[in-house]
């Protein structure tokens, strides 16, 4: 009898443990969607195969949980995700969200332009992207593109689409953190208004024949910090007050690492950080390596006279690169506390693993590269830390969570030592 009771207790314990495990870690539910309206939750670890365009309706929200893979499965139509409501992408470091195309559709070359990106309209209120990996956007719109018919982005056929667009809602909220965006035919972020934090992201191989990695317009109040940008076609940061929106675009851009910016653009324009059209920009602690230019302030349409640009660190491996950082170059502006090499190769930032002699026209990214700074790097100290950010105190509240901009670092660029 005792043995029978022990056996029954053991079986009951196993059943309870199994039930608890199923409750804590249910099997992901994969879905195949033909397109159309979506909202609710895509459960963690699931694979969502999308055959058409998606729409998040006004007043509705879609939450994408950690570990979800979204496969845009029709590269012939330039699939778009149109957001009229809210989109919350909530990945984790251990289990990021991936938004891509099936491997069978991937084309050779750095800029395949396989789908259209995430396009938020004027009624979109909140966009959160945390630990997301997104790639292969830049599809060129046609008259049949949903974004053209809806009046999103530039509302015209023949436009290459950015990876992320937030259009004309100055009261909207955008937080993009700890994410990777790569092999983009056009801009990565094209943001037209809103309260914005863009921080701790990696953007590489962006812009086939033009475009900027982070492009902010009138109505944006933003902190842009600790982003690593490799080979943007033109600028890593293009900051402008263009567009008929209030408030004035105000951006605090700090501790970003920018490598090989501007060299691939067919016509010379920017190549690092660009200010224009009355933008109020505060630029600090950025590390620019082998970029075409330093900070440029467009003389024809300059930024606000209150703008500041100082405590930058510049390295050039060639004489051509070195010369492009000089304040005598048209539109180039320099700060009194900038650090820059006096000769090619001087002031080596000492990356953990990157060959500084790499052709600056190279857009192909290697996963083996590491842009942390080695011990002894001259870029490890001397940056400014006492400036005010837009969201250091109050932060931005999205879906019940408050996000604050990161504190500036004493090192230049996005990454200190390991």
GUDREN-615310 format. One record per residue (C-alpha): x, y, z; residue in three letters. Coordinates in steps of 0.02 Angstrom, whole numbers, padded with zeros to 5 digits, always signed. Layout:
% residues N
XYZALA...
END
This chain:
% residues 418
+00000+00000+00000UNK+00141+00119+00043UNK+00226+00086-00123UNK+00062+00120-00214UNK+00044+00287-00125UNK+00224+00335-00168UNK+00194+00289-00350UNK+00034+00391-00357UNK+00120+00542-00277UNK+00264+00527-00401UNK+00145+00522-00550UNK+00049+00671-00482UNK+00211+00771-00462UNK+00263+00730-00640UNK+00093+00785-00705UNK+00103+00949-00609UNK+00280+00985-00670UNK+00231+00945-00850UNK+00080+01059-00839UNK+00185+01199-00766UNK+00315+01179-00903UNK+00181+01186-01037UNK+00108+01341-00956UNK+00276+01430-00943UNK+00346+01377-01111UNK+00206+01337-01234UNK+00248+01281-01409UNK+00254+01429-01529UNK+00107+01444-01647UNK+00167+01479-01823UNK+00054+01575-01943UNK+00039+01607-02129UNK-00048+01771-02171UNK-00116+01823-02339UNK-00101+02007-02288UNK-00230+02134-02233UNK-00270+02196-02058UNK-00172+02129-01911UNK-00172+02165-01724UNK-00152+02070-01561UNK+00005+01971-01522UNK+00126+01865-01621UNK+00185+01743-01490UNK+00366+01721-01443UNK+00469+01600-01544UNK+00342+01587-01684UNK+00370+01607-01871UNK+00251+01722-01963UNK+00250+01699-02152UNK+00171+01848-02242UNK+00110+01836-02421UNK+00040+02013-02446UNK+00042+02188-02373UNK-00001+02210-02189UNK-00102+02348-02106UNK-00112+02388-01921UNK-00276+02486-01912UNK-00300+02651-01822UNK-00335+02623-01638UNK-00264+02446-01644UNK-00096+02376-01589UNK+00015+02233-01642UNK+00141+02163-01518UNK+00281+02053-01584UNK+00362+01953-01446UNK+00540+01895-01425UNK+00611+01767-01546UNK+00480+01793-01680UNK+00537+01774-01861UNK+00436+01872-01990UNK+00460+01813-02169UNK+00402+01933-02306UNK+00359+01801-02433UNK+00318+01895-02595UNK+00463+01998-02659UNK+00372+02036-02822UNK+00254+02164-02743UNK+00369+02258-02624UNK+00276+02206-02467UNK+00242+02345-02343UNK+00189+02352-02161UNK+00075+02504-02146UNK+00047+02565-01968UNK-00106+02671-01931UNK-00106+02617-01749UNK+00036+02554-01638UNK+00176+02428-01666UNK+00275+02355-01522UNK+00424+02244-01567UNK+00487+02175-01402UNK+00637+02065-01432UNK+00775+02026-01308UNK+00964+02013-01320UNK+00954+01824-01307UNK+00803+01809-01423UNK+00789+01952-01548UNK+00651+01976-01675UNK+00699+01948-01858UNK+00607+02032-02003UNK+00675+01971-02169UNK+00632+01871-02326UNK+00648+01682-02351UNK+00822+01631-02404UNK+00761+01569-02573UNK+00717+01749-02622UNK+00881+01829-02573UNK+00982+01901-02716UNK+01167+01931-02738UNK+01234+02104-02702UNK+01226+02222-02555UNK+01063+02308-02602UNK+00933+02183-02664UNK+00781+02294-02619UNK+00667+02147-02580UNK+00526+02230-02480UNK+00458+02397-02425UNK+00485+02417-02239UNK+00381+02482-02092UNK+00285+02638-02140UNK+00190+02732-02005UNK+00054+02856-02055UNK-00004+03016-01971UNK-00124+02922-01854UNK+00013+02805-01788UNK+00046+02845-01606UNK+00181+02728-01542UNK+00322+02630-01623UNK+00439+02523-01518UNK+00580+02421-01593UNK+00690+02337-01465UNK+00813+02199-01511UNK+00754+02183-01690UNK+00854+02125-01841UNK+00783+02195-02003UNK+00856+02185-02178UNK+00837+02200-02368UNK+00718+02348-02379UNK+00721+02486-02510UNK+00590+02425-02634UNK+00547+02558-02763UNK+00363+02605-02758UNK+00239+02590-02901UNK+00065+02663-02926UNK-00001+02503-02846UNK+00102+02518-02687UNK-00012+02537-02533UNK+00098+02676-02465UNK+00073+02777-02624UNK-00116+02754-02620UNK-00123+02795-02434UNK-00012+02950-02448UNK+00124+02879-02336UNK+00309+02924-02349UNK+00327+03032-02506UNK+00164+02968-02581UNK+00238+02948-02754UNK+00284+02805-02869UNK+00468+02780-02906UNK+00528+02813-02728UNK+00642+02690-02639UNK+00568+02655-02468UNK+00661+02674-02303UNK+00668+02533-02178UNK+00566+02637-02054UNK+00461+02792-02088UNK+00361+02888-01957UNK+00257+03021-02045UNK+00188+03187-01987UNK+00135+03151-01807UNK+00230+03268-01693UNK+00139+03194-01543UNK+00192+03018-01588UNK+00324+02918-01496UNK+00466+02818-01574UNK+00594+02716-01477UNK+00719+02609-01574UNK+00848+02520-01467UNK+00978+02382-01478UNK+00931+02334-01654UNK+01020+02292-01817UNK+00973+02356-01990UNK+01073+02303-02141UNK+01081+02295-02331UNK+00956+02435-02357UNK+00927+02511-02528UNK+00879+02681-02456UNK+00875+02770-02288UNK+00865+02667-02131UNK+00758+02788-02028UNK+00660+02931-02109UNK+00567+03011-01964UNK+00451+03160-01989UNK+00398+03212-01815UNK+00380+03138-01643UNK+00468+03111-01478UNK+00613+02999-01523UNK+00754+02896-01448UNK+00868+02802-01569UNK+01008+02719-01470UNK+01127+02571-01467UNK+01086+02513-01642UNK+01197+02442-01780UNK+01164+02504-01958UNK+01272+02441-02098UNK+01277+02437-02287UNK+01142+02569-02312UNK+01097+02665-02469UNK+01133+02604-02645UNK+01152+02771-02738UNK+01095+02894-02605UNK+01014+02907-02436UNK+01061+02928-02254UNK+01060+02808-02107UNK+00963+02919-01984UNK+00863+03057-02069UNK+00761+03172-01955UNK+00645+03312-02009UNK+00539+03452-01935UNK+00435+03403-01784UNK+00564+03281-01716UNK+00630+03302-01538UNK+00762+03166-01530UNK+00909+03092-01439UNK+01020+02991-01557UNK+01160+02901-01466UNK+01280+02754-01463UNK+01237+02695-01638UNK+01368+02606-01743UNK+01349+02653-01928UNK+01455+02571-02063UNK+01457+02627-02245UNK+01305+02740-02257UNK+01292+02803-02436UNK+01293+02985-02381UNK+01275+03030-02197UNK+01253+02933-02037UNK+01148+03078-01970UNK+01053+03197-02084UNK+00967+03326-01975UNK+00847+03451-02052UNK+00702+03562-02003UNK+00624+03543-02174UNK+00436+03511-02177UNK+00290+03616-02120UNK+00284+03554-01940UNK+00305+03623-01765UNK+00404+03601-01653UNK+00572+03641-01731UNK+00679+03487-01756UNK+00795+03473-01606UNK+00920+03331-01601UNK+01052+03287-01473UNK+01170+03169-01565UNK+01311+03095-01462UNK+01431+02950-01445UNK+01398+02876-01617UNK+01532+02780-01714UNK+01530+02816-01901UNK+01643+02721-02022UNK+01664+02747-02211UNK+01523+02873-02234UNK+01491+02964-02396UNK+01616+02888-02517UNK+01492+02785-02618UNK+01380+02932-02663UNK+01395+02967-02851UNK+01387+03156-02824UNK+01481+03236-02680UNK+01370+03295-02537UNK+01391+03237-02357UNK+01490+03103-02275UNK+01464+03096-02088UNK+01342+03218-02006UNK+01242+03347-02104UNK+01145+03497-02036UNK+01024+03603-02136UNK+00864+03706-02146UNK+00862+03778-01971UNK+00884+03617-01872UNK+00937+03642-01692UNK+01071+03510-01670UNK+01188+03473-01525UNK+01327+03358-01584UNK+01449+03283-01459UNK+01574+03141-01438UNK+01554+03061-01609UNK+01693+02954-01682UNK+01712+02972-01871UNK+01833+02854-01956UNK+01879+02865-02140UNK+01725+02970-02180UNK+01714+03087-02328UNK+01686+03242-02222UNK+01672+03301-02043UNK+01511+03384-01982UNK+01440+03489-02125UNK+01324+03638-02101UNK+01240+03679-02266UNK+01286+03860-02305UNK+01136+03883-02421UNK+01013+03824-02288UNK+01110+03819-02125UNK+01057+03748-01959UNK+00999+03855-01814UNK+01136+03970-01749UNK+01117+03889-01577UNK+01180+03724-01647UNK+01339+03655-01571UNK+01465+03530-01640UNK+01614+03492-01533UNK+01713+03353-01448UNK+01721+03250-01608UNK+01859+03124-01642UNK+01919+03108-01824UNK+02033+02977-01900UNK+02086+02963-02082UNK+02196+02830-02157UNK+02231+02930-02316UNK+02281+03108-02358UNK+02118+03130-02454UNK+02019+03082-02301UNK+02125+03191-02188UNK+02100+03341-02302UNK+01911+03318-02303UNK+01902+03347-02115UNK+01983+03520-02125UNK+01876+03671-02076UNK+01931+03755-02238UNK+01825+03631-02338UNK+01658+03703-02398UNK+01522+03683-02266UNK+01634+03587-02145UNK+01622+03648-01965UNK+01736+03599-01823UNK+01735+03617-01634UNK+01873+03689-01528UNK+01890+03526-01429UNK+01893+03408-01578UNK+02031+03278-01590UNK+02097+03242-01764UNK+02252+03165-01837UNK+02385+03281-01909UNK+02444+03153-02038UNK+02366+02998-02118UNK+02359+02860-01988UNK+02380+02979-01841UNK+02262+02960-01693UNK+02222+02778-01730UNK+02065+02737-01628UNK+02127+02558-01608UNK+01974+02455-01647UNK+01975+02277-01581UNK+01961+02203-01755UNK+01949+02312-01909UNK+02081+02350-02041UNK+02087+02538-02057UNK+02159+02521-02232UNK+01995+02443-02292UNK+01936+02531-02451UNK+01811+02664-02392UNK+01705+02625-02545UNK+01681+02449-02478UNK+01502+02418-02422UNK+01518+02233-02382UNK+01511+02205-02194UNK+01606+02069-02104UNK+01530+01992-01948UNK+01706+01968-01880UNK+01736+02155-01864UNK+01733+02227-01689UNK+01725+02416-01664UNK+01758+02415-01477UNK+01913+02513-01427UNK+02069+02427-01366UNK+02152+02478-01204UNK+02266+02625-01239UNK+02156+02699-01376UNK+02167+02890-01383UNK+01978+02890-01407UNK+01945+02815-01234UNK+01949+02980-01140UNK+01913+03164-01165UNK+01731+03162-01218UNK+01602+03282-01145UNK+01475+03217-01020UNK+01389+03369-00945UNK+01267+03415-01084UNK+01078+03398-01070UNK+00982+03268-01170UNK+00799+03279-01216UNK+00746+03120-01126UNK+00870+03096-00985UNK+00743+03132-00848UNK+00564+03117-00907UNK+00596+02988-01040UNK+00468+02928-01167UNK+00323+02820-01107UNK+00272+02686-01232UNK+00144+02551-01195UNK+00164+02576-01007UNK+00355+02575-01005UNK+00464+02730-00990UNK+00623+02735-01095UNK+00763+02859-01059UNK+00909+02909-01168UNK+01076+02835-01112UNK+01201+02940-01017UNK+01348+03004-01119UNK+01515+02914-01102UNK+01690+02981-01073UNK+01749+02888-01228UNK+01715+02943-01406UNK+01598+02842-01513UNK+01473+02706-01473UNK+01585+02571-01399UNK+01717+02581-01265UNK+01825+02435-01214UNK+01754+02259-01203UNK
END
